[in-house]
Each structure stands twice: as C-alpha cells, then as structure tokens.
Amino acid sequence: MNRYWSAVVHGLTPYVPGEQPKLANLVKLNTNENPYGPSPRVLDAVRAEAADTLRLYPDPGSNRLRAGIAALHGVAADQVFVGNGSDEVLAHAFLALLKHERPILFPDITYSFYPVYCGLYEIAFRTVPLTEAFEICVDDYLTPNGGVIFPNPNAPTGRLLELAEIERLLAGNPDSVVVIDEAYIDFGGESAVSLVARYPQLLVTRTLSKSHALAGLRVGYAIGQAHLIEALNRVKDSFNSYPLDRFAQAGALASIEDRDYFESICAKVVATRTRLVAEMEALGFEVLPSSANFILARHPVHDGAELAAALRERSIVVRHFKNPARIAPFLRITVGTDAQCDALLAALKALC
Ligand SMILES: *Cc1c(COP(=O)(O)O)cnc(C)c1O
C-alpha cells in the first residue's frame, strides 16, 4: 500500500507485454512482430521527417494519414480514427463506447488487455467460454449486453470467425457496440470493414504493428460510422491531442501506400506458416487452425511451460500462458522467417 496512490491505482492489474530479451542470436517468436522489416519507403518517409519542423507540433488530426486509410478501405475520412497503436484506439473505445450499465462480453480466452481496460475504466464484463475446439460461438453473444469485443482472428488461438457469423452477431445485437479487433486479419481472413456501412454499432480496429512490420512506430486505427468515430475523438481530445508524432504519421502513410511490399511480406508469412504447421504436426503437435501470424500448439506429452523453458535455453523465445488453465499446455509461436522456423523445428525435434 502506498499512501500517495489513488484508489484506482491500488486496484489495477496491469497488462504484462511479452518480453523483449537482450540475448545474442535470439530467435524471437514471442510477440507476433513481423520478421521482415518495414517497406524501404517507410524508412525514407521517416528520415525525411528528421528536420527542423520537429520543433512544430504534428497535425493533431493526422489528416493525410486518415485520408490514406479512408481511400484504402473505401470509406470517408470521418469514418477513420487513428491512435498511438491499436492499444490506444482500444482504450478509447472502452471508455467511449463500451462503458454502460450492462456488462460487456468477450471470450474467456482472448487478448488479455481487454480485462485490463475494464479495470482501468471500471467497466463490468462477463467472459464467454470458447467451444471445446476453441471457437467463438456467436449464439452465446446474442443476449443483452453493454457491448461485445473480440479479435478476429482471435488471439492467442489464431482461429478465424467467418464474416457471415460476424454479420449474424451484428444483426442479432443492434443495441450495443460490437468491436472487432482485426490485428491479424491481413494474414488470412475477410475484414468486417465491408459491414460498416450497414451496421451503425460496428467498430473495426486495425494495427500496423503486425502485418505492416511497424510495431516500433505505434500506429493503429479504427473504422466505423462517423457517430462512433466522434465519440473516440471526444475521448482523444480530452486526453492527448497529439497521439501520433510526425514520424508515425509519415511512416504509416508510406506503408499504407506501398501495397506491393505489404502484400509480399504477408504472403511470405502465410507460406511459412503453412510449412511450420505441417512440420509441427509431423513432430506430433496438435496445432489449432491459424489465420494469424502465430500458431497455438500443444504436444501430447511435453507441457507448454517445460517446452518454453527448454527453448529459451537454446535462445528461442516463444510465448506461454499460465492462464487460463485451458491454454497452459500450449505454446504460442510467432511465424518468423523460414530460417527462424527451421531453428525452432530443430530444437523441438531434439526436445520431443
Ligand atoms: C498486438 C495486438 C494489439 C495491439 O497492437 P498495437 O497496435 O501494437 O497496440 C491489439 N489487439 C490484439 C489482439 C493484438 O494481438
């Protein structure tokens, strides 16, 4: 207990990000970063911002970037909100759109930041168990609620919910906001952005951290009808008017505009994922079907914690979750380069 702390701070259980270990020759497969660098055009754009103009505040509305994102998705600029990583976009969405009388709903196995935001903003929530096969069952969410949020594909399972099922959720849930967190949609799934025009309660969030290889730049965005975006802007402008600095605005725009590079690195990750899954299965692992840039896999004999520790001794870091208990036997492995995956497979061959 610290007598200087507020009661809110005493009650917080903060999110713990995957570690960024400082090991030599590290094979880093623990935080779903992209193994390929960002587009060379991003680096040029960021370098060009290292200029005298840094003494001036950036555009508080990130208007050029938002126009670029709007053009990419075929929506209006007032249907786009940008933030300092999609974590910030999500935080604002929790306060602006998900804080009501009724509890919000999200899966029992999902992005572990959601309950943290609920703690910060004092939002009631109820978790909904995934099925035996670790799938989201839409019927479970067709009940009065203060809002619904989950990633699609879900994390850390990697499992995708078909767009028709998202639409069924929206059609049966007209009275509260549904947030679809599409952090991993670029690795194999149909985006719900196409439903925004027809569903006034839908907010779709995206990040440049994974598929654009820009985790270090901190850019995320949301797409929804203008009335939802206005709520996010009200929170943003009550918190920090300049969430994206000059480097982030310029670099993110360059990345969005270099479609060929983006598609080439996504295709490489997906090809490596296919091979990694096949080889893990050949080693006896059960691998959940993944539409993301990571897989969730368990060995019938060797426990997740044991394997994660043994891999770490070989300078290979993957993610292991002690909680919830249902995923404790699993490892969550980011899809790296082919060479990184070969190193992982060689180590697992020796261990299993
Ligand atoms: C990585 C991740 C985010 C956050 O991404 P940032 O834009 O880097 O803040 C959000 N949701 C899910 C499900 C993620 O895995």
Ligand as a Chemical Component Dictionary entry (heavy atoms), coordinates in Angstrom:
data_LIG
# 
_chem_comp.id                   LIG 
_chem_comp.type                 NON-POLYMER 
_chem_comp.pdbx_formal_charge   0 
_chem_comp.three_letter_code    LIG 
# 
loop_
_chem_comp_atom.comp_id 
_chem_comp_atom.atom_id 
_chem_comp_atom.alt_atom_id 
_chem_comp_atom.type_symbol 
_chem_comp_atom.charge 
_chem_comp_atom.model_Cartn_x 
_chem_comp_atom.model_Cartn_y 
_chem_comp_atom.model_Cartn_z 
_chem_comp_atom.pdbx_ordinal 
LIG C1 C1 C 0 -0.940 -6.814 -30.958 1  
LIG C2 C2 C 0 -2.390 -6.660 -30.683 2  
LIG C3 C3 C 0 -2.979 -5.407 -30.495 3  
LIG C4 C4 C 0 -2.187 -4.160 -30.271 4  
LIG O1 O1 O 0 -1.447 -3.716 -31.274 5  
LIG P1 P1 P 0 -0.690 -2.334 -31.209 6  
LIG O2 O2 O 0 -1.214 -1.613 -32.393 7  
LIG O3 O3 O 0 0.755  -2.688 -31.321 8  
LIG O4 O4 O 0 -1.007 -1.614 -29.936 9  
LIG C5 C5 C 0 -4.338 -5.327 -30.362 10 
LIG N1 N1 N 0 -5.109 -6.432 -30.365 11 
LIG C6 C6 C 0 -4.580 -7.643 -30.496 12 
LIG C7 C7 C 0 -5.478 -8.828 -30.478 13 
LIG C8 C8 C 0 -3.206 -7.803 -30.652 14 
LIG O5 O5 O 0 -2.677 -9.015 -30.715 15 
# 
loop_
_chem_comp_bond.comp_id 
_chem_comp_bond.atom_id_1 
_chem_comp_bond.atom_id_2 
_chem_comp_bond.value_order 
_chem_comp_bond.pdbx_ordinal 
LIG C1 C2 SING 1  
LIG C2 C3 SING 2  
LIG C2 C8 DOUB 3  
LIG C3 C4 SING 4  
LIG C3 C5 DOUB 5  
LIG C4 O1 SING 6  
LIG O1 P1 SING 7  
LIG P1 O2 DOUB 8  
LIG P1 O3 SING 9  
LIG P1 O4 SING 10 
LIG C5 N1 SING 11 
LIG N1 C6 DOUB 12 
LIG C6 C7 SING 13 
LIG C6 C8 SING 14 
LIG C8 O5 SING 15 
# 
